[in-house]
Amino acid sequence: MLTLAALEDAATVVYNHMAPTPLYHWPLLDQHTGCQVMVKHENHAPTGSFKARSALVFMEAMRRIHPAGSSFITATRGNHGLSLAWAAQLFGFQMALVMPQGVSPEKVAMAQAHGAFVIEHGMRFEDAQAHAQALAAEGRHAPVPAFHTDLVRGCGTYALELFRAGPAPDAIFVPIGLGNGLCGVLAARAVFRAPTRVIGVVSDRAPVYARTLMGQAMPAEPGLPTFAEGLNVTVPDAEALATIRAGVDHLVEVSDDEVAEAIRLLFRTTHNVAEGAGAAALAGLRKEQDEWAGKRVAVILCGQNIERRAMRDILAGRTPTA
């Protein structure tokens, strides 16, 4: 578990390149949930997601190991790679991103605008990940893992801000991809010894963390596709799983329909845009809102990078297809 010093060191790195993100109370959201909702706006980070923090901390650590101009490689569906490309430029590195074929042109264009060299390979994320690992093994690129202590430290800085913003909330709902964000929140809660309950939110189309923690076997085949791509994890990270098992209060599964409705609700009540994973925390709260009636609850709006087509469908009352 991380210490306060480790989180504060990470925060120093983060604040050299970005400001703390807002924690706003939106009364109109209260009317729809029956509780006092505080939104942590990680969608206001420089790359549109909380992963800007983790990328900064990871790349700053790499600067002490690798010479300027070194090239890194990772597999990504979007925000992980986009943020690493942004941070790599800041620290004088190059970044290669392996994305599954068919990824949206918008995401590719965003990554390339930040100087990334994009390679499309395979139809699934696991295919892209295997290709990135193979290219790294050739020695031309240093690999960037999807889960790492420095990535967790970076994520933990938003939780540091949240717990220092006022009285600890009764609960925090956190979306789960591979687990860096949730592990960062658990670390910060432990540092502050807060009574806050931490609830992780997963997609019911990729429920590997929830089912594993409940001791249920997962099928050998990958889960169903979901437009909430940041939640689409089929193989849990062992280290993340151990940390989550030890600290999370419970996990809740949300459907694509519930996520789409949460995006509509965020837009209607705050005029903020959320991607699928970004709205998952609110979708989880709404699923359990009777339990939190009258309580002070935080939700992590972890990102805003939704495709135009998907947002068009959602605002028209439809749920996007993956």
Sequence and secondary structure as in RCSB ss.txt:
>XXXX:A:sequence
MLTLAALEDAATVVYNHMAPTPLYHWPLLDQHTGCQVMVKHENHAPTGSFKARSALVFMEAMRRIHPAGSSFITA
TRGNHGLSLAWAAQLFGFQMALVMPQGVSPEKVAMAQAHGAFVIEHGMRFEDAQAHAQALAAEGRHAPVPAFHTD
LVRGCGTYALELFRAGPAPDAIFVPIGLGNGLCGVLAARAVFRAPTRVIGVVSDRAPVYARTLMGQAMPAEPGLP
TFAEGLNVTVPDAEALATIRAGVDHLVEVSDDEVAEAIRLLFRTTHNVAEGAGAAALAGLRKEQDEWAGKRVAVI
LCGQNIERRAMRDILAGRTPTA
>XXXX:A:secstr
   HHHHHHHHHHHHTT     EEE HHHHHHHSSEEEEEEGGGSTTSBTHHHHHHHHHHHHHTTS TT EEEEE
 SSHHHHHHHHHHHHTT EEEEEE TT  HHHHHHHHHTT EEEE  SSHHHHHHHHHHHHHTTSSEE  SS HH
HHHHHHHHHHHHHHSSS  SEEEEE SSSHHHHHHHHHHHHHT   EEEEEEETTS HHHHHHTT    SS    
 S GGG  SS  HHHHHHHHHH SEEEEE HHHHHHHHHHHHHHH     HHHHHHHHHHHHTGGGGTT EEEEE
E B    HHHHHHHHTT     
